[in-house]
């Protein structure tokens, strides 16, 4: 089996990337939760 070298960014850049992904995921999670609350609110307010 052949060994291949993969380019890897410096550790500080890896940490920056991980931090960015964590921050963006948190924003997405917040928006998802707000959308779910709005959906629940709309469903409960809709006439049956």
LOMARSE-189515 format. One line per field, with one value per residue: residue number from 1; residue in three letters; z, x, y of N, C-alpha, C in turn. Coordinates in Angstrom, 2 decimals, always signed. Example, Ala and Ser with C-alpha at 12.3 -4.5 7.8 and 13.67 -1.06 7.14 Angstrom:
% residues 2
i: (1  2)
aa: (ala  ser)
n.zz: (+7.80  +7.08)
n.xx: (+13.19  +12.85)
n.yy: (-5.69  -2.25)
ca.zz: (+7.80  +7.14)
ca.xx: (+12.30  +13.67)
ca.yy: (-4.50  -1.06)
c.zz: (+7.80  +7.87)
c.xx: (+13.20  +12.90)
c.yy: (-3.30  +0.03)
This chain:
% residues 48
i: (1  2  3  4  5  6  7  8  9  10  11  12  13  14  15  16  17  18  19  20  21  22  23  24  25  26  27  28  29  30  31  32  33  34  35  36  37  38  39  40  41  42  43  44  45  46  47  48)
aa: (unk  unk  unk  unk  unk  unk  unk  unk  unk  unk  unk  unk  unk  unk  unk  unk  unk  unk  unk  unk  unk  unk  unk  unk  unk  unk  unk  unk  unk  unk  unk  unk  unk  unk  unk  unk  unk  unk  unk  unk  unk  unk  unk  unk  unk  unk  unk  unk)
n.zz: (+0.00  -0.88  +0.57  +1.21  +1.33  +2.92  +2.59  +5.39  +7.24  +9.26  +12.88  +14.28  +12.32  +11.91  +14.35  +14.18  +12.08  +13.22  +15.31  +13.88  +12.57  +14.82  +15.83  +13.68  +13.58  +16.02  +15.53  +13.54  +15.00  +16.84  +15.11  +14.10  +16.41  +16.98  +14.73  +15.13  +17.48  +16.54  +14.66  +16.29  +17.80  +15.81  +15.00  +17.29  +17.45  +15.24  +13.86  +14.62)
n.xx: (+0.84  +0.59  +2.05  +0.75  +1.24  -0.57  -1.52  -1.41  -2.76  -1.05  -1.02  -2.19  -3.81  -5.54  -6.83  -8.10  -9.87  -11.45  -12.60  -14.08  -15.93  -17.24  -18.42  -20.12  -21.77  -23.06  -24.56  -26.27  -27.61  -28.96  -30.67  -32.17  -33.49  -35.01  -36.67  -38.08  -39.46  -41.05  -42.57  -43.98  -45.40  -46.98  -48.49  -49.96  -51.45  -53.02  -56.32  -58.40)
n.yy: (-1.17  +2.17  +5.06  +8.20  +11.69  +14.15  +17.52  +19.63  +22.22  +24.72  +24.37  +26.56  +27.64  +25.51  +25.55  +28.03  +27.50  +25.48  +26.96  +28.84  +27.15  +26.14  +28.50  +29.24  +27.02  +27.26  +29.58  +28.60  +26.63  +28.24  +29.71  +27.59  +26.69  +28.98  +29.02  +26.65  +27.28  +29.38  +28.03  +26.25  +28.07  +29.24  +27.05  +26.50  +28.78  +28.73  +28.38  +25.60)
ca.zz: (+0.00  -1.00  +1.57  +0.61  +2.25  +2.75  +3.13  +6.63  +7.63  +10.59  +14.01  +14.60  +11.29  +12.21  +15.49  +13.66  +11.29  +14.18  +16.02  +12.92  +12.40  +16.08  +15.89  +12.65  +13.99  +17.10  +14.89  +12.88  +16.05  +17.36  +14.11  +14.04  +17.61  +16.82  +13.73  +15.75  +18.40  +15.73  +14.08  +17.38  +18.13  +14.71  +15.01  +18.43  +17.22  +14.07  +14.20  +14.36)
ca.xx: (+0.00  +1.39  +1.85  +0.57  +1.29  -1.65  -1.16  -2.11  -2.45  -0.42  -1.92  -2.97  -4.85  -6.52  -7.61  -8.97  -10.93  -12.34  -13.33  -15.05  -16.98  -18.01  -19.24  -21.16  -22.71  -23.87  -25.54  -27.24  -28.41  -29.85  -31.70  -33.03  -34.34  -35.98  -37.64  -38.94  -40.37  -42.01  -43.47  -44.85  -46.29  -47.95  -49.38  -50.88  -52.32  -53.88  -57.63  -58.52)
ca.yy: (+0.00  +3.38  +6.11  +9.53  +12.82  +15.12  +18.84  +19.95  +23.60  +24.86  +24.14  +27.77  +27.75  +24.46  +26.03  +29.10  +26.86  +24.82  +28.00  +29.38  +26.15  +26.11  +29.72  +29.18  +25.97  +27.84  +30.47  +27.74  +26.01  +29.28  +29.97  +26.41  +26.71  +30.07  +28.58  +25.64  +27.98  +30.13  +27.03  +25.77  +29.19  +29.40  +25.89  +26.61  +29.94  +28.50  +27.83  +24.15)
c.zz: (+0.00  +0.11  +0.86  +1.69  +1.91  +3.31  +4.36  +6.99  +8.99  +11.70  +14.31  +13.58  +11.50  +13.35  +15.07  +12.88  +12.22  +14.93  +15.13  +12.74  +13.65  +16.16  +14.90  +13.00  +15.10  +16.53  +14.24  +13.90  +16.64  +16.39  +14.00  +15.22  +17.50  +15.80  +14.31  +16.71  +17.63  +15.11  +15.10  +17.74  +17.08  +14.71  +16.14  +18.25  +16.07  +14.52  +13.82  +13.69)
c.xx: (+0.89  +1.04  +1.76  +0.64  +0.16  -1.21  -2.03  -1.74  -1.75  -1.46  -2.78  -4.10  -5.93  -7.43  -8.56  -10.14  -11.94  -13.20  -14.42  -16.22  -17.86  -18.94  -20.39  -22.21  -23.62  -24.92  -26.65  -28.17  -29.41  -30.99  -32.68  -34.00  -35.40  -37.06  -38.59  -39.93  -41.44  -43.03  -44.47  -45.86  -47.39  -48.97  -50.41  -51.84  -53.28  -55.24  -57.70  -59.83)
c.yy: (+1.24  +4.37  +7.44  +10.59  +13.77  +16.47  +19.15  +21.39  +23.64  +24.76  +25.38  +27.96  +26.69  +24.91  +27.14  +28.51  +26.20  +25.84  +28.60  +28.43  +26.09  +27.32  +29.68  +28.12  +26.49  +28.78  +29.66  +27.10  +27.00  +29.56  +28.80  +26.39  +27.80  +29.67  +27.55  +26.29  +28.73  +29.16  +26.52  +26.85  +29.34  +28.25  +26.02  +27.78  +29.73  +27.94  +26.35  +23.84)
